[in-house]
Amino acid sequence: MSELASFSDSYAEARRKFVEAARRAGAKLASYQHPGERGPGGEALYLDVSVLGPGDAGRVFVVGSGTHGIEGYPGSAAQRAWLRGRPRLPKDTAVVFLHAHNPWGFAHKTRVTEENVDLNRNFIDFSKPLPANPGYAELQALIAIRDWNEASIAGAFAELDAYRERVGEKAFSDAFNGGQYSHQDGIFYGGTRPQWSNSAFRAAVETHLGRARKVAFMDLHTGIGPYLEHIYLCFHAEGSPARERARAWWGERAVNLQGVTHKKLATYSGTIIDAFAEMLPVAEVTSLVVEFGTLPRPEMQRAGMAQRWMRFEGPRDPVLAAKVRREYEAAFYPADPEWRRAVLEQSREFIDRGVAGIASG
């Protein structure tokens, strides 16, 4: 069987391959079904959990995929390929794979949930006032292109560049992709209530990780970093024990932003890795985001704007929407065999390093 067989063309195929690989590896499986949504073929949608190793292990390495829906295809392939390697685990150590945090976005090949919510901005305390992002309000009219053509896109980017020049890189990143809660038809929208995927993730963590003493969480994404390479994003505070663990387990590049294609990272609100640590207040938690690079940042920004256009404007022009969709999918899930091989090779290494790290200390 070709190693590229770990990749899939649909959510249903990816789920089937993941479940089969988990069973063959001897993992225990649990599933959380979305109660109200289906995939494009009418298929049921699930957050699936595989637990390899003792259920009461004190040390657990967790790898999640599909927080941003379509980005789950490479993440799923990485999870399946690692399981097919029939790994042997150290004593008192388990590996938990969370497959398809956002199964609706995974199935419909978009980054967002069924409510146009970016799940990775949805993990906030909704009993408090929603976070403000006044910068985004200035950008919404530029982002919300009505007529998708090269002239309109170029004009929007010229004005976005002017805004960046005026406020600086950090303020621009905060405004554009830090997260916003005011424009339901915008991008990086965090919502006004917890999404089902938020609740399912919390239930899975509580059920399968509540007894662990030491936990590491790696969330797999695509879209930041150089092509054919992966980069790490570590959000633990400088000098913290968690940051030093990440450095020890994955090397200096785990913490120094090597390869990051953003000149300044945003201060993100409502992320899944922050929520993960908050859910396990007694455990020693180490968290890391992995991004497989695809396209340069301006092209990824264009893809984000295309996602919004397809959802809210695309139905007016199905032929153009189909073309835009092909470009959008290629931005987050390249078909290039070389890129897919790089995902498998690199993911085996950093997952193995995570297992060794959690077992060591």
DAZI-V902609 format. One record per backbone hydrogen bond with DSSP energy under -0.5 kcal/mol. NH is the residue of the N-H (numbers start at 0). CO is the residue of the C=O. E is the energy in kcal/mol with one decimal. If there is no record, write none. Layout:
nh co e
NH CO E
NH CO E
This chain:
nh co e
4 1 -1.8
5 2 -1.5
6 3 -1.7
13 9 -2.3
14 10 -3.1
15 11 -2.2
16 12 -2.4
17 13 -2.4
18 14 -2.8
19 15 -2.4
20 16 -2.3
21 17 -2.5
22 18 -2.3
23 19 -2.4
24 20 -1.7
25 22 -1.2
26 21 -2.6
27 50 -2.7
29 48 -2.2
31 46 -2.3
32 30 -0.5
33 44 -3.0
38 42 -2.8
41 38 -2.1
44 36 -0.5
46 31 -2.2
47 45 -0.6
47 98 -2.0
48 29 -3.2
49 96 -2.3
50 27 -2.8
51 49 -0.5
51 94 -2.9
52 50 -0.6
56 53 -1.6
58 91 -1.6
59 213 -2.5
60 93 -2.5
61 59 -0.5
61 215 -3.3
62 95 -2.4
63 217 -2.7
64 97 -2.0
68 65 -1.5
69 109 -1.3
70 67 -2.3
71 68 -2.8
72 69 -1.5
74 70 -1.2
75 71 -3.3
76 72 -1.9
77 73 -2.3
78 74 -2.3
79 75 -2.8
80 76 -2.7
81 77 -2.0
82 78 -2.2
83 79 -2.3
84 80 -0.7
84 81 -1.0
85 82 -1.8
92 89 -1.1
93 58 -2.3
94 51 -2.7
95 60 -2.6
96 49 -2.2
96 94 -0.5
97 62 -2.4
97 95 -0.5
98 47 -3.2
98 96 -0.7
99 97 -0.6
100 64 -2.7
101 65 -1.5
102 99 -0.7
105 101 -2.1
106 102 -2.9
107 103 -2.5
108 104 -0.5
108 105 -0.8
109 104 -2.4
112 116 -2.2
115 112 -1.9
117 188 -3.3
118 116 -0.9
120 117 -2.2
121 118 -1.5
122 269 -2.3
123 121 -1.5
125 123 -1.0
127 124 -1.6
135 132 -0.8
136 132 -1.1
137 133 -1.0
137 134 -0.6
138 134 -0.9
138 135 -0.9
139 135 -1.8
141 138 -1.2
142 138 -2.4
143 139 -2.8
144 142 -2.1
147 145 -0.7
148 146 -1.2
152 148 -2.5
153 149 -2.6
154 150 -2.3
155 151 -2.2
156 152 -2.4
157 153 -2.1
158 154 -1.8
159 155 -2.3
160 156 -2.6
161 157 -1.8
162 158 -2.1
163 159 -2.4
164 160 -2.4
165 161 -1.8
166 162 -2.4
167 163 -2.8
171 167 -2.0
172 168 -2.6
173 169 -2.6
174 170 -2.3
175 171 -3.1
176 172 -2.3
177 172 -0.6
177 173 -1.1
179 187 -2.4
183 181 -0.6
185 182 -2.0
189 179 -2.8
198 194 -2.0
199 195 -2.8
200 196 -2.1
201 197 -2.1
202 198 -2.2
203 199 -2.4
204 200 -2.4
205 201 -2.5
206 202 -2.2
207 203 -2.5
208 204 -2.1
209 205 -0.7
211 208 -1.4
212 57 -1.7
213 57 -2.7
214 283 -3.1
215 59 -2.2
216 285 -2.8
217 61 -2.8
218 287 -2.0
219 63 -2.5
219 217 -0.5
220 289 -2.7
222 291 -2.4
227 292 -0.8
228 225 -1.7
230 290 -2.6
232 288 -2.4
234 232 -0.5
239 236 -2.1
243 239 -2.0
244 240 -2.1
245 241 -2.2
246 242 -2.1
247 243 -2.2
248 244 -2.5
249 245 -2.5
250 246 -1.6
253 250 -1.8
254 251 -1.8
255 251 -1.0
259 256 -2.0
267 265 -0.9
268 177 -1.9
274 270 -1.8
275 271 -2.3
276 272 -1.7
277 273 -1.9
278 274 -1.8
279 275 -0.7
279 276 -1.0
283 212 -2.9
284 282 -0.7
285 214 -2.1
287 216 -2.3
288 232 -2.4
289 218 -2.5
290 230 -2.5
291 220 -1.9
292 228 -2.9
292 290 -0.6
298 295 -0.6
299 295 -1.7
300 296 -2.7
301 297 -2.2
302 298 -1.8
303 299 -2.1
304 300 -2.1
305 301 -2.4
306 302 -2.2
307 303 -1.4
308 304 -2.2
309 305 -3.0
310 306 -1.7
311 307 -2.3
312 308 -2.9
313 308 -2.4
315 312 -1.8
316 313 -2.2
320 316 -2.7
321 317 -2.0
322 318 -1.5
323 319 -2.7
324 320 -2.5
325 321 -1.8
326 322 -1.7
327 323 -2.6
328 324 -2.9
329 325 -1.8
330 326 -1.3
330 327 -0.5
331 327 -1.0
332 328 -2.4
339 335 -2.1
340 336 -2.5
341 337 -2.0
342 338 -2.0
343 339 -1.9
344 340 -2.8
345 341 -2.6
346 342 -2.3
347 343 -2.0
348 344 -1.4
349 345 -2.3
350 346 -2.4
351 347 -2.2
352 348 -2.3
353 349 -1.6
354 350 -2.3
355 351 -2.5
356 352 -2.4
357 353 -2.6
358 354 -1.7
359 355 -0.8
359 356 -0.9
360 356 -1.1
